[in-house]
Amino acid sequence: MIIWLNGTFGAGKTTTARALVDRLPEALLFDTEEVGAMLGRVLDPSTVSDFQQWRPWRRLVVGTARELLDHLGGVLVVPQSVLVEEYWAELSAGFAGAGIPVRPFLLHSDRATLTERITADEVEGAGARAWRLAHLDRYEGALPWLTEALDVVDTTGRPPSGVVDEILAALGPAVGETPEVGPPRMSDEELAAVTVGEVRPLDAPILLMEPNPWWSTAFAAEAAAIGAQLTALPHELAHVGSTSVPGLPAKPIVDMLLTVPDPGDEDAYVPALTALGYRLAIREPDWFQHRVLRRKDPTPRFDGFNLHVFPEGCAEVERMLTFRDRLRAHDEERDLYARTKRTLARRTWAHTQHYADAKSQTVEAILARAGGEGRRAGG
């Protein structure tokens, strides 16, 4: 989604945009003037009086927004004056064609207030101030179509916080200061009950790494080592989670799935895996006898391995594999999940499990399309 803040110089676009980004954890500032600056180093700036006159600027704004949202997810906040109706129509059509919803707002104030704000700006030189004052006539000439096409927010005599409050109220809870996503988070008590040892809070955003073909190599080597330790125990190993899906960003941890006859019989496999450096981290006897063992890895920017242990024929095993295979086979599902992950990862989380819980709504929707249902998919 894009929140577009239109208006002339002195309306408060940049200040409001920064305040919006501060209030919306999933929002990023997209300064489209940087696109114009780039074009000015390639094209002849003497041929236009405004970089918006270049059609490549309008097309690149749409294309860049699409790539940023595909890559990062979340919301883009764009503080940019567009006073030519034809240009706004072209931008709007481009965003619609790219499937990007846009909420445009016109930050407005009366001429006297705009003049006062521009004149009081000591950062810009006298030439820049005169140029901005000269644009007030253009702005007033565009007001008829601007007020019809955009939601008007009066900034006269109001602090940025009040302007942001009005914008967020207009956007509603779908974009406002984000409500809980998915099922309730596990409480500290619930986490302590299933954690072997001390619960260590995260209190930070989630680190996501770009897709790396090495992850599949790391899984193959680790699976071979685990298999050699469990020769006496019937078992199967699979690569699951985000590192198992080509093209998907992931936490720097390789998730693996180990099925055994009885995960509750820890003596049958935990001592053998301890010899490889694994430690038992999670014990959930009431949920398919689920266990998690972890091994740290000294490789830079790689945290190691999570080994999920379930019984043979368990419904959760089918669910995890179904989710993985759906993402591998359907690029649009993978990209949807990637956007969800990137959007949520930027928030500060008390525990990593809360980040996993917040993804559940997207996970369940993907599983429903794949014909599967369940509780968690990880990754």
C-alpha positions as CSV (number, residue, x, y, z in Angstrom):
1,M,0.0,0.0,0.0
2,I,1.0,3.6,-0.6
3,I,0.1,6.6,1.5
4,W,0.6,9.6,-0.8
5,L,0.9,13.0,0.7
6,N,0.3,15.7,-1.9
7,G,0.3,19.5,-1.4
8,T,2.5,22.4,-2.1
9,F,5.6,23.7,-0.4
10,G,4.9,24.6,3.2
11,A,2.0,22.2,3.6
12,G,4.0,19.9,5.9
13,K,4.4,16.9,3.7
14,T,7.9,15.9,4.8
15,T,7.3,16.4,8.5
16,T,4.0,14.5,8.3
17,A,5.6,11.7,6.3
18,R,8.4,11.2,8.9
19,A,5.8,11.3,11.7
20,L,3.7,8.7,9.9
21,V,6.7,6.4,9.5
22,D,7.4,6.7,13.2
23,R,3.9,5.7,14.1
24,L,3.6,2.8,11.6
25,P,6.1,0.1,12.3
26,E,5.7,-1.4,8.8
27,A,6.0,1.9,7.0
28,L,9.0,3.2,4.9
29,L,9.6,6.6,3.5
30,F,9.9,6.6,-0.3
31,D,11.2,10.0,-1.6
32,T,10.3,10.0,-5.2
33,E,12.4,13.2,-5.7
34,E,15.4,10.9,-5.6
35,V,14.1,9.2,-8.8
36,G,14.0,12.7,-10.4
37,A,17.5,13.4,-9.2
38,M,18.8,10.2,-10.7
39,L,17.1,11.0,-14.0
40,G,18.6,14.5,-13.9
41,R,22.1,12.9,-14.0
42,V,21.1,10.9,-17.1
43,L,18.8,13.1,-19.1
44,D,19.2,16.8,-20.0
45,P,17.6,18.8,-17.2
46,S,17.6,21.9,-19.4
47,T,14.8,20.4,-21.5
48,V,12.2,20.5,-18.7
49,S,11.2,22.9,-15.9
50,D,10.2,20.0,-13.6
51,F,11.4,16.4,-13.5
52,Q,7.8,15.2,-13.4
53,Q,7.5,16.2,-17.0
54,W,9.8,13.3,-17.9
55,R,7.6,10.3,-18.5
56,P,10.4,8.0,-17.3
57,W,9.9,9.6,-13.8
58,R,6.3,8.7,-13.7
59,R,7.0,5.1,-14.9
60,L,9.9,4.6,-12.6
61,V,8.0,5.8,-9.5
62,V,5.4,3.1,-10.2
63,G,8.0,0.5,-11.0
64,T,10.2,1.3,-8.0
65,A,7.2,1.3,-5.6
66,R,6.2,-2.1,-7.0
67,E,9.7,-3.6,-6.5
68,L,10.0,-2.1,-3.0
69,L,6.7,-3.5,-1.9
70,D,7.4,-6.9,-3.5
71,H,10.8,-7.0,-1.7
72,L,9.9,-5.4,1.7
73,G,6.1,-5.6,2.0
74,G,4.5,-3.0,4.3
75,V,3.5,0.5,3.5
76,L,5.3,3.2,1.5
77,V,4.8,6.8,2.6
78,V,5.4,9.2,-0.3
79,P,5.6,13.0,0.3
80,Q,5.4,14.4,-3.2
81,S,3.6,17.3,-4.8
82,V,1.8,16.4,-8.1
83,L,-0.1,19.4,-9.4
84,V,-0.7,18.3,-12.9
85,E,-3.9,16.2,-13.2
86,E,-2.7,14.3,-16.2
87,Y,0.4,13.2,-14.3
88,W,-1.6,12.1,-11.3
89,A,-4.0,10.1,-13.5
90,E,-1.0,8.3,-15.1
91,L,0.5,7.5,-11.7
92,S,-2.8,6.3,-10.4
93,A,-3.4,4.1,-13.4
94,G,0.1,2.7,-13.1
95,F,-0.4,1.8,-9.4
96,A,-3.8,0.2,-10.1
97,G,-2.2,-1.9,-12.9
98,A,0.5,-3.0,-10.5
99,G,-2.1,-4.0,-7.9
100,I,-0.9,-1.4,-5.4
101,P,-3.7,0.3,-3.4
102,V,-3.1,4.1,-2.9
103,R,-4.6,6.4,-0.3
104,P,-3.8,9.9,-1.4
105,F,-4.1,12.9,1.0
106,L,-3.9,16.6,0.2
107,L,-2.2,18.5,3.0
108,H,-3.7,21.9,2.7
109,S,-3.3,25.3,4.3
110,D,-4.4,28.8,3.3
111,R,-2.1,31.0,1.3
112,A,-1.1,33.3,4.2
113,T,0.0,30.3,6.3
114,L,1.9,28.7,3.4
115,T,3.7,32.0,2.6
116,E,4.7,32.4,6.3
117,R,6.1,28.9,6.5
118,I,8.1,29.2,3.3
119,T,9.5,32.6,4.2
120,A,10.5,31.4,7.7
121,D,12.4,28.4,6.3
122,E,16.0,29.4,7.0
123,V,17.4,26.1,5.6
124,E,16.8,27.1,2.0
125,G,18.4,30.1,0.4
126,A,16.5,33.1,-0.9
127,G,16.4,31.7,-4.4
128,A,14.7,28.5,-3.3
129,R,12.2,30.4,-1.2
130,A,11.3,32.6,-4.1
131,W,10.8,29.6,-6.3
132,R,8.6,27.9,-3.8
133,L,6.5,31.1,-3.3
134,A,6.0,31.3,-7.1
135,H,4.5,27.8,-7.1
136,L,1.6,28.9,-4.9
137,D,-0.3,30.1,-7.9
138,R,0.1,26.7,-9.6
139,Y,-1.2,25.0,-6.4
140,E,-4.3,27.2,-6.2
141,G,-5.0,26.6,-9.8
142,A,-4.9,22.8,-9.2
143,L,-7.1,22.9,-6.1
144,P,-10.4,22.1,-7.9
145,W,-9.2,18.7,-9.1
146,L,-7.0,18.0,-6.1
147,T,-9.8,18.5,-3.6
148,E,-12.0,16.2,-5.7
149,A,-9.5,13.4,-6.2
150,L,-7.8,13.4,-2.8
151,D,-8.8,13.4,0.9
152,V,-8.1,16.9,2.2
153,V,-6.4,17.4,5.6
154,D,-6.0,20.9,6.8
155,T,-2.7,21.5,8.5
156,T,-3.2,25.1,9.5
157,G,-2.2,25.7,13.1
158,R,-1.9,22.0,13.8
159,P,1.1,20.0,15.1
160,P,2.2,17.1,13.0
161,S,0.8,14.6,15.6
162,G,-2.7,16.0,15.0
163,V,-2.3,15.7,11.2
164,V,-1.1,12.1,11.6
165,D,-4.0,11.3,13.9
166,E,-6.5,12.4,11.2
167,I,-4.7,10.4,8.5
168,L,-4.6,7.3,10.6
169,A,-8.2,7.6,11.5
170,A,-9.1,7.9,7.8
171,L,-7.0,4.9,7.0
172,G,-8.7,2.8,9.6
173,P,-7.4,-0.2,11.6
174,A,-6.3,-2.0,8.4
175,V,-3.3,0.4,8.3
176,G,-3.4,2.4,11.5
177,E,-1.2,1.6,14.5
178,T,-1.3,-2.1,13.7
179,P,-3.6,-4.4,15.7
180,E,-2.7,-7.9,16.6
181,V,-2.3,-10.2,13.6
182,G,-3.4,-13.8,13.7
183,P,-3.9,-15.8,17.0
184,P,-3.1,-14.6,20.5
185,R,0.6,-14.6,21.3
186,M,2.0,-17.2,23.7
187,S,2.3,-15.7,27.1
188,D,5.5,-15.6,29.1
189,E,4.1,-18.3,31.3
190,E,3.2,-20.5,28.3
191,L,6.7,-20.0,26.8
192,A,8.3,-20.9,30.1
193,A,6.2,-24.1,30.4
194,V,7.6,-25.5,27.1
195,T,11.1,-24.1,27.2
196,V,13.9,-26.3,28.5
197,G,16.1,-23.9,30.5
198,E,15.8,-20.1,30.7
199,V,13.5,-18.1,28.4
200,R,15.6,-15.4,26.8
201,P,13.6,-12.5,25.5
202,L,14.5,-11.0,22.1
203,D,13.2,-7.4,22.4
204,A,14.4,-6.6,18.9
205,P,13.4,-6.8,15.2
206,I,13.8,-10.1,13.4
207,L,17.0,-10.5,11.3
208,L,16.0,-11.8,7.9
209,M,18.7,-12.8,5.3
210,E,18.3,-12.8,1.6
211,P,17.9,-16.2,-0.1
212,N,21.1,-18.3,-0.1
213,P,21.5,-21.5,-2.1
214,W,24.0,-22.6,0.6
215,W,21.1,-23.3,3.0
216,S,20.2,-26.5,1.1
217,T,23.9,-27.6,1.1
218,A,24.0,-27.0,4.9
219,F,20.9,-29.1,5.4
220,A,22.3,-32.0,3.3
221,A,25.5,-32.0,5.3
222,E,23.7,-31.8,8.7
223,A,21.2,-34.4,7.7
224,A,24.0,-36.8,6.8
225,A,25.6,-36.2,10.2
226,I,22.4,-36.8,12.1
227,G,21.6,-39.9,10.0
228,A,24.9,-41.4,11.0
229,Q,24.1,-40.8,14.7
230,L,20.7,-42.4,14.5
231,T,21.4,-45.6,12.5
232,A,19.7,-47.7,15.2
233,L,16.5,-45.6,15.2
234,P,13.9,-45.6,12.4
235,H,13.6,-42.0,11.3
236,E,13.2,-39.6,8.4
237,L,14.7,-36.2,7.9
238,A,13.4,-33.3,5.8
239,H,14.3,-29.7,5.1
240,V,11.5,-27.4,6.2
241,G,10.9,-23.7,7.0
242,S,11.9,-20.7,4.9
243,T,15.4,-21.9,4.2
244,S,13.9,-24.8,2.3
245,V,12.1,-22.6,-0.2
246,P,14.3,-21.1,-3.0
247,G,13.9,-17.4,-3.3
248,L,12.5,-16.8,0.2
249,P,14.2,-14.6,2.8
250,A,14.7,-16.3,6.1
251,K,16.1,-16.1,9.6
252,P,19.7,-17.4,9.6
253,I,18.6,-20.7,10.9
254,V,18.1,-24.0,9.0
255,D,14.9,-25.7,10.1
256,M,14.8,-29.5,9.9
257,L,12.1,-32.0,10.5
258,L,12.9,-35.3,12.2
259,T,10.2,-38.0,12.5
260,V,10.8,-40.9,14.9
261,P,8.5,-43.6,16.4
262,D,8.1,-41.8,19.8
263,P,9.5,-38.3,20.4
264,G,8.6,-38.8,24.1
265,D,11.3,-41.4,24.3
266,E,14.1,-38.8,24.5
267,D,16.7,-41.4,25.4
268,A,16.3,-42.9,21.9
269,Y,17.7,-39.8,20.1
270,V,18.7,-36.9,22.4
271,P,22.0,-38.4,23.7
272,A,23.1,-39.2,20.1
273,L,22.3,-35.7,18.9
274,T,23.9,-34.1,22.0
275,A,27.1,-35.7,20.7
276,L,26.8,-33.5,17.6
277,G,26.3,-30.3,19.7
278,Y,22.5,-30.2,19.9
279,R,20.7,-29.3,23.1
280,L,17.0,-29.9,23.9
281,A,15.3,-26.5,23.8
282,I,11.5,-27.1,23.6
283,R,9.4,-29.9,25.0
284,E,5.6,-29.9,24.2
285,P,4.2,-33.3,25.3
286,D,0.6,-32.1,24.8
287,W,1.2,-31.2,21.1
288,F,2.1,-34.3,19.1
289,Q,5.0,-34.9,21.6
290,H,6.8,-32.1,19.8
291,R,10.5,-31.5,20.7
292,V,13.0,-29.0,19.4
293,L,16.7,-29.4,19.5
294,R,19.1,-26.6,18.6
295,R,22.7,-26.4,17.5
296,K,24.6,-23.2,17.3
297,D,27.0,-22.7,14.4
298,P,30.0,-20.4,14.4
299,T,29.6,-19.4,10.8
300,P,29.3,-15.6,10.5
301,R,25.7,-14.4,10.1
302,F,24.4,-18.0,10.4
303,D,22.9,-19.0,13.8
304,G,22.7,-22.8,13.3
305,F,20.0,-25.5,13.1
306,N,16.5,-26.1,14.6
307,L,15.5,-29.7,14.6
308,H,11.8,-30.3,15.1
309,V,10.9,-33.8,16.3
310,F,7.5,-35.3,15.6
311,P,6.1,-38.8,15.6
312,E,5.7,-40.7,12.3
313,G,2.4,-40.0,10.6
314,C,1.7,-36.9,12.6
315,A,-0.7,-34.4,11.1
316,E,1.7,-31.5,11.8
317,V,4.3,-33.3,9.7
318,E,2.0,-33.4,6.7
319,R,1.1,-29.7,7.3
320,M,4.7,-28.5,7.4
321,L,5.5,-30.4,4.2
322,T,2.4,-29.2,2.5
323,F,3.2,-25.6,3.3
324,R,6.8,-26.0,2.1
325,D,5.7,-27.6,-1.2
326,R,3.0,-25.0,-1.8
327,L,5.6,-22.2,-1.5
328,R,8.0,-24.1,-3.8
329,A,5.4,-24.6,-6.5
330,H,3.6,-21.3,-6.5
331,D,5.7,-18.1,-6.8
332,E,2.7,-15.9,-5.9
333,E,2.3,-17.7,-2.5
334,R,6.0,-17.5,-1.8
335,D,6.0,-13.8,-2.6
336,L,3.0,-13.2,-0.4
337,Y,4.7,-15.0,2.5
338,A,7.9,-13.1,1.9
339,R,6.1,-9.7,2.1
340,T,4.4,-10.8,5.3
341,K,7.7,-11.9,6.8
342,R,9.5,-8.6,5.8
343,T,6.7,-6.5,7.1
344,L,6.5,-8.2,10.5
345,A,10.3,-8.6,10.9
346,R,10.8,-4.8,11.1
347,R,8.8,-4.7,14.3
348,T,10.3,-5.2,17.7
349,W,9.3,-8.5,19.2
350,A,9.6,-9.6,22.9
351,H,10.1,-13.2,21.7
352,T,10.7,-14.8,18.4
353,Q,7.7,-17.0,18.9
354,H,5.5,-13.9,18.8
355,Y,6.8,-13.1,15.3
356,A,5.9,-16.7,14.3
357,D,2.4,-16.4,15.8
358,A,1.9,-13.1,13.9
359,K,2.5,-14.9,10.6
360,S,-0.2,-17.5,11.3
361,Q,-3.0,-15.6,9.4
362,T,-1.0,-15.7,6.2
363,V,0.1,-19.3,6.8
364,E,-3.4,-20.5,7.3
365,A,-4.6,-18.7,4.2
366,I,-1.9,-20.4,2.1
367,L,-2.6,-23.8,3.6
368,A,-6.3,-23.4,2.9
369,R,-5.6,-22.9,-0.7
370,A,-3.4,-25.9,-0.6
371,G,-6.1,-27.9,1.0
372,G,-4.4,-28.3,4.4
373,E,-5.2,-27.0,7.9
374,G,-3.3,-27.0,11.2
375,R,-1.6,-25.0,13.8
376,R,1.9,-23.9,12.8
377,A,4.2,-24.0,9.9
378,G,7.4,-22.3,11.1
379,G,10.0,-20.6,8.9
